[in-house]
Amino acid sequence: MRPSHSHLLQYPGLRPAAAAQSAPSGIATGNPSLDAQLHWRGWPTAALTELLAVPGTGEFRLVTPTLSQLAARGWIFLLDPPYLPHAQALRQVGLPTARLLVLHCSSGGDQLWAGEQILRSGTCAAALFWEQDANWRHGQLLRLQSAARTATGPVFLYRHPQALRTWSPAPLRIGLQSHAAGNRLIIHKQPGPSGQTLPLTSASATALIHTEPKSPLAAYSLTHPREANREATSPSRPQAPH
């Protein structure tokens, strides 16, 4: 017996053909030239966007116009950024630091688990992940993309440029390259045409993340409950004699 159409539509990623007649709408990037090149006419929502860049080349500044729009809708989560955001610089671009939460996870597995809870909480306006030293496995990327489908806002994953050599379920993959003449974006993957290159002005490429030990942003350390229980039940290590 063949399954009914309603049964098939329960699977993530499947939708009626009639729904494909109109292009999905995204959230404005703050760069009209980039909006015009993207399939969603902005950043996609309920989907994973990969930004492939070397940390510190303006990759965070690329999304701050969108985050400023979304701050009034809920919390903006930053998971394992390589440096703490510069609070004063964020305020200058209209991003209220009171709406940002920074989480430091002890491992990639903890980061994925925390991201799943955040995206399904209903309180997340946007989430930004920074891949740690080890590349995420295919299964982890699939889990993150699945969780992103439950979100109401954009979900960004920052990865090193070398990750472009590997497969990813993200519907949008954008590279940020730094050159002597300035930075430029390359749309590596999206529904429809891809491969477009877009130069960035020096203002839009300015980095807003750097070391700021006394940043007033709320920062938390997070461990998966399984690991926390393991630490709580493990015998304490003897202290060295004084």
N, C-alpha and C positions, 0 to 999 in steps of 0.2 A: 504493500500500500504506500503510495507516494505521500510525503508530508505536505501539509497545506502551506499556502503562501505565508500565513501568519506565523507558522512554526519556523519557516526559513528565516524570517525577518528578525528572529530572536538572536541570530548569530551576529557578532560584532562585524561591522564593515559591509554588511549587506543592506541594501535599501531598494525600494521599488524603482524601476526604470524611469517612471514619471518624475521621480524626485531629482533625476540627473539632468532634467531639461534646463534648470536654472543653476548657475554657478553659485556655490556656497559663499557667504559673505564672511569676511574676516574683520579683524580689529586693525585700524589704521596704524601704520608703523611710524608715522610722523615724517616720512619721506615719500612725497607723492610719486617720485620716479620709481621707487621700489614698489609701492602699492600697484602701480600700473603694470609691473612685470610679474607680480605674483598671481597665481591662479585664484586665490581667495580675495584679491584686491586688498590685502593686508595680511597680518599674521593669522594663521588658522587657529580656531578654537577647538577644544575637545580633540586635539591631535598633538603629536610630538613634533617639535621643530628642532633640528640639529644645527648648531652653529659651530663650525669648525675653524678654530683660530688659536694662535699662540696667546696664552694669557698675557694681558697687559697691552694689547694692541687696539683697544677701543671696543672690544666685544660686548662689554656691558653697556656702554653709552649707546650702542645700536638699539637697545630695547627700552631705554629710559623714557622716551616720549609715550610709549604704550603703557608702561608701568604707571606713569603719572596720571593717565586717563583712568586706570583701573583701581587706583589706591582707594577710592571712595567705596568700592564694591566689596572689599574684603581684604584679607591679609595677603601680602606678597612674601613668599618664602624663598630664601636663598640657601641652598643646601651645599655645603662644602665649597664656598668660594675660595680661591687661592689666597686672596687678601681680603681684609675687611673694607667695606665701602667707606668712602670719605663722606661723612655726614654733611658737612657744609656744602660740598660740591653737589650732593644730591638735592639739597634744599634749593640751590640756585637754579636747578633745572625743573623745579616744581614737583619733586618727588618727596612726600612727607615721610621722614624717617620713622615716625611713630607707627606707620603701617607696615614696616619691614621687620621680618624675623629671620635671623641667621641661625642655621643649625649646623653643628659640627658632628659628623657621624664617625664612628670608630672604624667602619669598613664599608666597602661597596654594598655588601648585603644589607647592612643597617640603613644605608642611604636609600636603597630601593624600597625597603620595608617602610621607612618613614615617609617616602614620597607617595606610596600607595595610600597610607592613612590620610595624608594631607589632601590628596586629590579627591578622595571620596568623602571628605569631611563636610563639604558644602560651605566652608568658610574661606576657601582659597580663590583669590582673584587672579593670581598668576604664580607659577612655580618655576624656579630656575635651578638646574642641577649642573654641577661641575664634575665631570668624570675624574675619578682619582687616577693614581698611577697605572693601575691595571685596566685594560679595556674591558668594558662590559661584555658579557657573553650574549649570544643570540637570545637565549631564554630570558635573560634579564631585560634586554631591550624590548622583547615582546611583552613582558609584564608591565613595563613602564608605558608602552604605547597603549596597552589595554586599560591601564588606570587613567591615562590621559583622556580617553574617550568619555570618562565619567565626569570630567572637569567642565566648568563653564567658561574658563578663560584659557589663555595660551600656556603651553608648557614647553620650556626651552631646556635643551641639554647641550652644554658646552663640551666639546671634545677637541682633542689635538688634530691637526690636519691629517696626520697619518691614518686616522680612523676612516678616511674616505675610501681607503683600499678595501674595506670590509663591508659586508652587507648590513643594511639597517632597515627596520620597518617604518622609520619615520617618513611621512609623506613629503616633508620639506627638509632639504639639506642645503645649507648655505655656507660657503667658505668666505672668510675674511682674510685678505692678503695685504701685507704691508710692503710698500715700495717707496723708493726715494721720492717719487712724484706724489705720493699719497696712498691712502688705503683704497681698496676696491672690493666689491662683493661679487661673488660668482654663485649663481643659482645652479647647483649641481643636480638637484632632483626636485621635481614637483609634478603634479598631474599636468599633462600637456607639454608645451615647449619648455625646454630647460637649456642651460648653458649660457644664459645672458650674463653680461658683465656690467657692473654699475660702479663708477667712481664715486668716492665719498669725499666730502669737503673736510678740511682739517678740523672744523668745529664738531662735525658729527662723528669724527674718529677719536676724539679725545677720551682718554681712559678716565674712569671715575672710581676705579678700585685700586687701592694700594694699601700698604701697611699703615694702620692707624690704631695703635694699641688702646687708646683711650676713647674709641668711638662710642657714642651713647646708644648705638643700635643694640637691640636685645639679641644676645647671642647665647645659644644653649648647646650643650653636649648631649648626644643622644646615643643610646645603645639599645639594640633589639632586646625585648623582654627575655628571650631565651638566653642571651649572653649575660644579661643582668642577673638572672636566676643562677646561672652557672657560677658567676663571681661571688654571689651571696652564699652559696653552699660549699664553695671550695675552701679548704683550710687556709688560714692566714699564714703568710710567710713570716718566719722568725726574723726579728730585727737584729741587726748586727750590734754587738756589744759596743758601748761607748768607750 
